[in-house]
Amino acid sequence: MIRPEFFIEKLRENGIDCFAGVPDSLLKNICAYITDHCDAEHNIIAANEGAAVGLAAGHYLATGQPACVYMQNSGEGNIINPLASLTDQEVYNIPVLLLVGWRGRPGVHDEPQHVKQGKVTTGLLNVMGINFDVLSKEEDKAEKQIAKAIDALKKKDVYALVIEKDTFEDYKLQNVEKNDLTMSREEAIQTVAAALGEKDCIVSTTGMISRELFEYRAAMNQGHERDFLTVGSMGHASQIALGIALAQSERRVWCFDGDGATIMHMGSMAIVGNKAPKNYVHVVFNNGAHDSVGGQPTVGLKIDLPAIAKAVHYTNAFSVDNKTDLLDALKAVTMVEGPMLLEVKVKKGSRKDLGRPTTTPIQNKEALMDFLKK
């Protein structure tokens, strides 16, 4: 495997010292190293991957040096527009180095939401005219691939290094942003789920939130038919929930969101506010971290989410950081009309033995659709 310090120093030797992106589980070791060894101006955890390409373009315009954009392959969809209409040789001709974590690589077992993306990862790069290498796990070979990428960047090309599982040696994040919050996300999810009415349904975001909701239902011997587990498609749970809420105005619809997912497509909150569904409850479990992919920080605890919600015309917005206040807020939620935001500030981390959904996405979809017919 490759030492993270080896990889980053090779980039720095060639003038690449600015990094931007969205953390990925396959890149968590390299992302942790970057976090510990770059200042805040040279490592920007972006709202989404397309925004990271924009940051890289701005850095190049200001310095003449390319930047490195890191992401899971699920983020390829977010980068296609800026790659085609901003950095492309026929537009502004701006070089960018891409690090793409290859989840769902054909022949390697992975979760269902990664299978299709894994099949099309290199094909999308080919369609976009982006040359790439699958980074070797041997440092001498990787060094040659890095040199090849640098040559491409000097020609103002975009170049990608595709990263397989176990490419980088372990590196534990040292500069961990801590908070003094005491309520766990799992306890908060259980508390909110227990307060739902019989006809209510939940759309939960990708990552730990859906996993913890699934395990809560199993522990309580409840079915999963009321929950849509958005195992992929990060940042879009709020709009899935909005679509259901607008179509079934008599049913209260809850979106269980995370701070990273909410920030990724925050403009969606403006659409919720504008459509003003009275039956919509947007719950953001905010721990200030991308918890599912290594605990890299978000700006979630540094911004005022309730003020943002009110500014885009959510009718009510609450923020709590303990179970007593959460229970009080849940009583208020059932007495007022939406759309409303409930920010629940929680501590980082999850159980090490946390399982994954045992139903398939298709089974989940069909069970929910049957429930919504009632």
Secondary structure as UniProt FT lines:
FT   HELIX           4..13
FT   TURN            14..15
FT   STRAND          19..21
FT   HELIX           25..27
FT   HELIX           28..37
FT   TURN            40..42
FT   STRAND          43..45
FT   HELIX           49..63
FT   STRAND          67..72
FT   HELIX           73..75
FT   HELIX           76..82
FT   HELIX           83..87
FT   TURN            89..92
FT   STRAND          96..101
FT   TURN            103..104
FT   TURN            106..107
FT   HELIX           112..127
FT   TURN            128..129
FT   STRAND          131..134
FT   HELIX           139..154
FT   TURN            155..156
FT   STRAND          158..163
FT   TURN            165..166
FT   HELIX           185..194
FT   TURN            198..199
FT   STRAND          201..204
FT   TURN            206..207
FT   HELIX           208..219
FT   TURN            220..221
FT   TURN            225..226
FT   STRAND          227..229
FT   TURN            234..235
FT   HELIX           237..247
FT   TURN            249..250
FT   STRAND          253..258
FT   HELIX           259..264
FT   TURN            265..266
FT   HELIX           267..275
FT   TURN            278..279
FT   STRAND          280..286
FT   STRAND          289..290
FT   HELIX           291..293
FT   STRAND          296..297
FT   HELIX           300..302
FT   HELIX           305..311
FT   TURN            312..313
FT   STRAND          316..320
FT   HELIX           323..333
FT   TURN            334..335
FT   STRAND          340..345
FT   TURN            352..353
FT   HELIX           361..372
//
